[in-house]
């Protein structure tokens, strides 16, 4: 599984990148055949609360799954995003099983 992290208009710290990789790696428990994961981190202007946006794009054979979350911190956005991506992956897996 290839993990690509993009931070738009700022530099992500190594600590944040390590956190992202650790969280994203857990998605493989839900679905083993993940080819590529792209994580985009963006600070939404103006600088208010709820301005950290995380987009997660997961490429699996035959489909691309996408989720986007906004909250106060990147860690919180990523947690929410990974949770909803896990749900999407499980639904996708169910669909494959039913065919």
MMTF fields as JSON, N, C-alpha, C and O atoms, coordinates in Angstrom:
{
  "mmtfVersion": "1.0.0",
  "mmtfProducer": "UNKNOWN",
  "numBonds": 395,
  "numAtoms": 396,
  "numGroups": 99,
  "numChains": 1,
  "numModels": 1,
  "chainsPerModel": [1],
  "groupsPerChain": [99],
  "chainIdList": ["A"],
  "bondAtomList": [4, 2, 8, 6, 12, 10, 16, 14, 20, 18, 24, 22, 28, 26, 32, 30, 36, 34, 40, 38, 44, 42, 48, 46, 52, 50, 56, 54, 60, 58, 64, 62, 68, 66, 72, 70, 76, 74, 80, 78, 84, 82, 88, 86, 92, 90, 96, 94, 100, 98, 104, 102, 108, 106, 112, 110, 116, 114, 120, 118, 124, 122, 128, 126, 132, 130, 136, 134, 140, 138, 144, 142, 148, 146, 152, 150, 156, 154, 160, 158, 164, 162, 168, 166, 172, 170, 176, 174, 180, 178, 184, 182, 188, 186, 192, 190, 196, 194, 200, 198, 204, 202, 208, 206, 212, 210, 216, 214, 220, 218, 224, 222, 228, 226, 232, 230, 236, 234, 240, 238, 244, 242, 248, 246, 252, 250, 256, 254, 260, 258, 264, 262, 268, 266, 272, 270, 276, 274, 280, 278, 284, 282, 288, 286, 292, 290, 296, 294, 300, 298, 304, 302, 308, 306, 312, 310, 316, 314, 320, 318, 324, 322, 328, 326, 332, 330, 336, 334, 340, 338, 344, 342, 348, 346, 352, 350, 356, 354, 360, 358, 364, 362, 368, 366, 372, 370, 376, 374, 380, 378, 384, 382, 388, 386, 392, 390],
  "bondOrderList": [1, 1, 1, 1, 1, 1, 1, 1, 1, 1, 1, 1, 1, 1, 1, 1, 1, 1, 1, 1, 1, 1, 1, 1, 1, 1, 1, 1, 1, 1, 1, 1, 1, 1, 1, 1, 1, 1, 1, 1, 1, 1, 1, 1, 1, 1, 1, 1, 1, 1, 1, 1, 1, 1, 1, 1, 1, 1, 1, 1, 1, 1, 1, 1, 1, 1, 1, 1, 1, 1, 1, 1, 1, 1, 1, 1, 1, 1, 1, 1, 1, 1, 1, 1, 1, 1, 1, 1, 1, 1, 1, 1, 1, 1, 1, 1, 1, 1],
  "groupList": [{"groupName": "UNK", "atomNameList": ["N", "CA", "C", "O"], "elementList": ["N", "C", "C", "O"], "formalChargeList": [0, 0, 0, 0], "bondAtomList": [1, 0, 2, 1, 3, 2], "bondOrderList": [1, 1, 2], "singleLetterCode": "X", "chemCompType": "L-PEPTIDE LINKING"}],
  "groupTypeList": [0, 0, 0, 0, 0, 0, 0, 0, 0, 0, 0, 0, 0, 0, 0, 0, 0, 0, 0, 0, 0, 0, 0, 0, 0, 0, 0, 0, 0, 0, 0, 0, 0, 0, 0, 0, 0, 0, 0, 0, 0, 0, 0, 0, 0, 0, 0, 0, 0, 0, 0, 0, 0, 0, 0, 0, 0, 0, 0, 0, 0, 0, 0, 0, 0, 0, 0, 0, 0, 0, 0, 0, 0, 0, 0, 0, 0, 0, 0, 0, 0, 0, 0, 0, 0, 0, 0, 0, 0, 0, 0, 0, 0, 0, 0, 0, 0, 0, 0],
  "groupIdList": [1, 2, 3, 4, 5, 6, 7, 8, 9, 10, 11, 12, 13, 14, 15, 16, 17, 18, 19, 20, 21, 22, 23, 24, 25, 26, 27, 28, 29, 30, 31, 32, 33, 34, 35, 36, 37, 38, 39, 40, 41, 42, 43, 44, 45, 46, 47, 48, 49, 50, 51, 52, 53, 54, 55, 56, 57, 58, 59, 60, 61, 62, 63, 64, 65, 66, 67, 68, 69, 70, 71, 72, 73, 74, 75, 76, 77, 78, 79, 80, 81, 82, 83, 84, 85, 86, 87, 88, 89, 90, 91, 92, 93, 94, 95, 96, 97, 98, 99],
  "secStructList": [7, 3, 3, 3, 3, 3, 3, 3, 1, 1, 7, 7, 7, 2, 2, 2, 2, 2, 2, 2, 2, 2, 2, 2, 2, 4, 4, 4, 4, 6, 7, 1, 7, 3, 3, 3, 3, 3, 3, 3, 3, 3, 3, 7, 1, 1, 7, 7, 1, 1, 7, 3, 3, 3, 3, 3, 3, 3, 3, 3, 6, 6, 3, 3, 3, 3, 3, 3, 3, 3, 3, 1, 1, 2, 2, 2, 2, 2, 2, 2, 2, 2, 2, 2, 2, 2, 2, 2, 2, 2, 2, 2, 2, 2, 2, 2, 2, 2, 7],
  "xCoordList": [0.845, 0.0, 0.885, 1.791, 0.594, 1.375, 0.613, -0.571, 1.286, 0.656, 1.311, 2.53, 0.486, 0.99, 0.338, -0.888, 1.163, 0.644, 0.962, 2.117, -0.074, 0.115, -0.364, -1.491, 0.483, 0.037, 0.031, 1.067, -1.128, -1.298, -1.154, -1.844, -0.255, 0.019, 0.652, 0.635, 1.208, 1.977, 2.802, 2.579, 3.746, 4.573, 4.115, 4.075, 3.77, 3.347, 4.573, 5.626, 4.435, 5.546, 5.734, 4.829, 6.911, 7.176, 6.259, 5.827, 5.968, 5.079, 3.681, 3.073, 3.188, 1.878, 1.902, 0.954, 2.975, 3.079, 3.12, 2.507, 3.835, 3.905, 2.518, 2.118, 1.8, 0.445, -0.472, -1.242, -0.375, -1.202, -0.895, -1.81, 0.392, 0.767, 0.286, -0.155, 0.374, -0.076, -1.585, -2.043, -2.349, -3.812, -4.226, -5.09, -3.602, -3.961, -3.622, -4.35, -2.518, -2.124, -3.216, -3.362, -3.984, -5.046, -6.195, -6.981, -6.299, -7.367, -7.208, -8.184, -5.964, -5.736, -6.419, -6.644, -6.752, -7.486, -8.903, -9.477, -9.467, -10.825, -10.856, -11.792, -9.82, -9.788, -8.332, -7.556, -7.958, -6.54, -5.978, -4.783, -6.825, -6.324, -6.296, -6.683, -5.846, -5.747, -4.46, -3.373, -4.6, -3.432, -2.727, -1.511, -3.521, -2.918, -3.842, -5.065, -3.242, -3.996, -3.371, -2.166, -4.202, -3.73, -4.41, -5.635, -3.613, -4.148, -3.781, -2.606, -4.793, -4.545, -4.9, -5.995, -3.965, -4.19, -4.278, -3.423, -5.321, -5.5, -6.011, -6.893, -5.447, -5.959, -6.921, -6.532, -8.194, -9.213, -9.175, -9.188, -9.13, -9.152, -10.597, -11.443, -10.963, -10.131, -9.831, -10.47, -8.859, -8.42, -9.466, -9.392, -10.421, -11.44, -11.302, -10.447, -12.147, -12.193, -12.742, -13.346, -12.547, -13.022, -12.415, -13.139, -11.098, -10.515, -9.444, -8.701, -9.357, -8.38, -9.119, -9.923, -8.84, -9.555, -8.643, -7.505, -9.161, -8.421, -9.261, -10.423, -8.659, -9.324, -8.544, -7.319, -9.259, -8.613, -9.191, -10.405, -8.309, -8.716, -8.061, -6.836, -8.894, -8.373, -8.665, -9.813, -7.611, -7.769, -7.718, -6.725, -8.815, -8.891, -9.196, -9.69, -8.918, -9.19, -10.65, -11.559, -10.866, -12.217, -12.948, -14.083, -12.349, -13.073, -12.124, -10.992, -12.626, -11.907, -12.872, -13.967, -12.471, -13.318, -12.752, -11.536, -13.64, -13.201, -13.965, -15.162, -13.261, -13.914, -13.208, -11.998, -13.987, -13.42, -14.01, -15.227, -13.157, -13.62, -12.944, -11.79, -13.683, -13.152, -13.378, -14.478, -12.334, -12.488, -11.37, -10.668, -11.217, -10.252, -8.793, -7.94, -8.502, -7.117, -7.044, -8.034, -5.861, -5.681, -5.878, -6.425, -5.422, -5.559, -7.032, -7.419, -7.845, -9.277, -9.945, -10.747, -9.605, -10.155, -9.766, -10.581, -8.507, -8.026, -8.744, -9.128, -8.928, -9.663, -11.06, -11.483, -11.777, -13.129, -13.098, -13.932, -12.124, -12.001, -11.702, -12.298, -10.783, -10.417, -11.612, -11.841, -12.375, -13.558, -14.577, -15.096, -14.871, -15.867, -15.324, -16.09, -14.006, -13.414, -13.507, -13.742, -13.323, -13.436, -14.847, -15.006, -15.862, -17.256, -17.434, -18.052, -16.889, -16.994, -16.321, -16.858, -15.146, -14.424, -15.214, -15.252, -15.843, -16.624, -17.835, -18.178, -18.497, -19.628, -19.166, -19.834, -18.014, -17.457, -17.156, -17.433, -16.582, -16.249, -17.519, -17.539, -18.587, -19.875, -20.422, -20.898, -20.351, -20.84, -20.097, -20.699, -18.772, -17.975, -18.368, -18.437, -18.626, -19.007, -20.342, -20.552, -21.251, -22.594, -22.675, -23.698, -21.616, -21.644, -21.259, -21.232],
  "yCoordList": [-1.186, 0.0, 1.242, 1.387, 2.127, 3.359, 4.502, 4.702, 5.245, 6.372, 7.67, 7.828, 8.591, 9.872, 10.978, 11.066, 11.82, 12.893, 14.238, 14.532, 15.045, 16.38, 17.4, 17.313, 18.363, 19.454, 20.715, 21.126, 21.321, 22.466, 23.767, 23.976, 24.637, 25.959, 25.913, 26.916, 24.772, 24.706, 23.42, 22.548, 23.309, 22.106, 21.263, 21.737, 20.013, 19.103, 18.667, 18.393, 18.603, 18.167, 16.659, 15.952, 16.183, 14.744, 13.986, 12.871, 14.603, 13.982, 13.766, 12.71, 14.787, 14.696, 13.631, 12.858, 13.587, 12.592, 11.173, 10.261, 10.992, 9.678, 9.267, 8.109, 10.226, 9.986, 9.542, 8.591, 10.252, 9.93, 8.522, 7.737, 8.197, 6.872, 5.765, 4.711, 6.007, 5.004, 4.764, 3.622, 5.863, 5.756, 5.088, 4.212, 5.512, 4.989, 3.5, 2.739, 3.085, 1.674, 0.783, -0.372, 1.322, 0.533, 0.232, -0.682, 0.998, 0.739, -0.623, -1.216, -1.121, -2.431, -3.561, -4.635, -3.327, -4.347, -4.5, -5.589, -3.388, -3.413, -3.996, -4.705, -3.689, -4.152, -4.336, -3.381, -5.555, -5.885, -5.358, -5.076, -5.219, -4.964, -3.472, -3.095, -2.635, -1.195, -0.944, -1.338, -0.284, -0.015, 1.279, 1.304, 2.363, 3.664, 4.494, 4.438, 5.264, 6.182, 7.567, 7.735, 8.559, 9.935, 10.731, 10.714, 11.424, 12.25, 13.697, 14.02, 14.568, 15.988, 16.759, 16.613, 17.584, 18.428, 19.872, 20.345, 20.562, 21.933, 22.796, 22.385, 24.003, 24.973, 25.867, 26.555, 25.848, 26.631, 28.062, 28.29, 29.015, 30.424, 30.851, 30.23, 31.812, 32.529, 31.673, 30.647, 32.11, 31.331, 31.39, 32.237, 30.494, 30.386, 29.006, 28.214, 28.726, 27.356, 26.491, 27.012, 25.203, 24.278, 24.62, 24.689, 24.835, 25.208, 24.234, 24.559, 23.049, 22.056, 20.977, 20.228, 20.908, 19.992, 18.838, 19.047, 17.624, 16.433, 15.684, 15.365, 15.404, 14.599, 13.298, 13.308, 12.185, 10.879, 10.218, 10.047, 9.849, 9.144, 7.77, 7.655, 6.726, 5.359, 4.695, 4.648, 4.178, 3.487, 1.983, 1.448, 1.318, -0.143, -0.648, 0.122, -1.916, -2.41, -2.193, -2.681, -1.449, -1.243, -0.063, 0.201, 0.668, 1.784, 2.743, 2.398, 3.96, 4.956, 5.482, 5.936, 5.424, 5.893, 7.208, 7.397, 8.114, 9.449, 9.91, 9.657, 10.584, 11.164, 12.477, 12.61, 13.445, 14.749, 15.194, 15.169, 15.598, 16.024, 17.324, 17.57, 18.158, 19.437, 19.524, 19.251, 19.904, 20.124, 21.053, 21.675, 21.137, 22.068, 21.68, 22.55, 20.379, 19.924, 18.891, 18.236, 18.756, 17.749, 16.344, 15.469, 16.141, 14.812, 14.424, 13.294, 15.379, 15.118, 14.856, 13.932, 15.685, 15.494, 14.134, 13.44, 13.756, 12.468, 11.312, 10.343, 11.404, 10.363, 10.175, 9.048, 11.282, 11.217, 10.635, 9.807, 11.083, 10.603, 9.125, 8.407, 8.661, 7.238, 6.386, 5.306, 6.878, 6.141, 5.99, 4.896, 7.092, 6.976, 6.211, 5.573, 6.269, 5.483, 3.995, 3.177, 3.645, 2.25, 1.722, 0.6, 2.549, 2.172, 1.979, 1.009, 2.912, 2.793, 1.521, 0.829, 1.214, 0.015, -1.25, -2.195, -1.267, -2.445, -2.616, -3.738, -1.494, -1.567, -2.068, -2.888, -1.566, -1.972, -3.469, -4.175, -3.939, -5.358, -6.216, -7.281, -5.74, -6.453, -6.568, -7.628, -5.47, -5.476, -6.529, -7.281, -6.567, -7.555, -8.977, -9.856, -9.197, -10.528, -10.975, -12.153, -9.99, -10.316, -10.598, -11.087, -10.299, -10.57, -11.981, -12.373],
  "zCoordList": [0.0, 0.0, 0.0, 0.821, -0.944, -1.077, -0.41, -0.68, 0.455, 1.144, 0.666, 0.741, 0.175, -0.307, 0.521, 0.593, 1.144, 1.999, 1.342, 1.032, 1.138, 0.58, 1.599, 2.086, 1.921, 2.783, 1.928, 1.406, 1.789, 0.9, 1.689, 2.687, 1.234, 1.823, 3.21, 3.924, 3.604, 4.855, 4.832, 3.993, 5.749, 5.838, 7.02, 8.155, 6.744, 7.812, 8.605, 8.029, 9.918, 10.763, 10.605, 10.163, 10.968, 10.89, 11.836, 11.542, 12.977, 13.959, 13.354, 13.53, 12.638, 11.986, 10.888, 10.754, 10.108, 9.045, 9.616, 9.061, 10.713, 11.365, 11.875, 11.751, 12.446, 12.949, 11.802, 11.939, 10.667, 9.497, 9.008, 8.76, 8.866, 8.361, 9.287, 8.83, 10.589, 11.563, 11.428, 11.413, 11.331, 11.224, 9.912, 9.896, 8.819, 7.492, 7.395, 6.759, 8.023, 7.986, 8.58, 8.181, 9.536, 10.168, 9.208, 9.453, 8.113, 7.134, 6.478, 6.017, 6.437, 5.811, 6.567, 6.009, 7.842, 8.598, 8.047, 8.08, 7.536, 6.992, 5.584, 5.216, 4.799, 3.406, 3.01, 3.035, 2.645, 2.449, 1.13, 1.041, 0.1, -1.255, -1.613, -2.719, -0.697, -0.963, -1.75, -1.327, -2.896, -3.743, -3.316, -3.121, -3.175, -2.917, -2.034, -2.168, -1.131, -0.28, -0.42, -0.234, -0.751, -0.82, 0.279, 0.404, 1.071, 2.151, 1.841, 1.664, 1.775, 1.547, 2.801, 3.345, 3.256, 4.422, 3.943, 3.194, 4.384, 3.919, 5.06, 5.814, 5.183, 6.153, 5.386, 4.442, 5.808, 5.121, 5.636, 6.845, 4.732, 5.12, 5.291, 4.648, 6.063, 7.028, 8.255, 8.487, 9.023, 10.182, 11.3, 12.19, 11.239, 12.283, 12.911, 12.514, 13.89, 14.406, 13.282, 12.344, 13.357, 12.324, 10.965, 9.973, 10.9, 9.614, 9.114, 8.188, 9.716, 9.275, 8.478, 9.031, 7.184, 6.302, 5.887, 5.468, 6.01, 5.599, 4.572, 4.821, 3.406, 2.388, 2.236, 2.119, 2.239, 2.079, 0.832, 0.714, -0.095, -1.302, -1.268, -1.217, -1.298, -1.25, -2.589, -3.03, -3.236, -4.509, -4.264, -3.774, -4.618, -4.53, -5.935, -6.759, -6.236, -7.59, -7.977, -7.306, -9.078, -9.574, -8.982, -9.378, -8.044, -7.432, -6.722, -6.38, -6.513, -5.727, -4.683, -5.015, -3.425, -2.326, -1.811, -1.774, -1.414, -1.016, 0.224, 0.359, 1.119, 2.294, 2.629, 2.446, 3.124, 3.463, 4.796, 4.976, 5.725, 7.046, 7.44, 7.091, 8.178, 8.655, 10.165, 10.648, 10.91, 12.352, 12.85, 12.053, 14.174, 14.769, 14.55, 14.377, 14.556, 14.39, 13.274, 12.95, 12.694, 11.65, 12.205, 11.534, 13.446, 14.056, 14.19, 13.892, 14.643, 14.813, 13.461, 13.326, 12.457, 11.112, 10.565, 9.957, 10.786, 10.285, 10.976, 10.32, 12.289, 13.018, 12.438, 12.179, 12.233, 11.675, 10.258, 9.894, 9.475, 8.098, 8.025, 7.222, 8.857, 8.856, 9.294, 8.75, 10.283, 10.727, 9.608, 9.383, 8.898, 7.838, 6.634, 5.913, 6.407, 5.32, 5.644, 4.755, 6.92, 7.338, 7.019, 6.538, 7.296, 6.996, 5.487, 5.049, 4.695, 3.232, 2.731, 1.866, 3.273, 2.847, 3.192, 2.403, 4.366, 4.749, 3.842, 3.471, 3.474, 2.546, 1.187, 0.557, 0.736, -0.553, -0.552, -1.522, 0.561, 0.713, 0.682, 0.065, 1.359, 1.348, -0.072, -0.479, -0.821, -2.211, -3.028, -3.794, -2.849, -3.6, -3.226, -4.085, -1.944, -1.481, -2.066, -2.355, -2.234, -2.697, -4.2, -4.679, -4.942, -6.383, -6.692, -7.859]
}
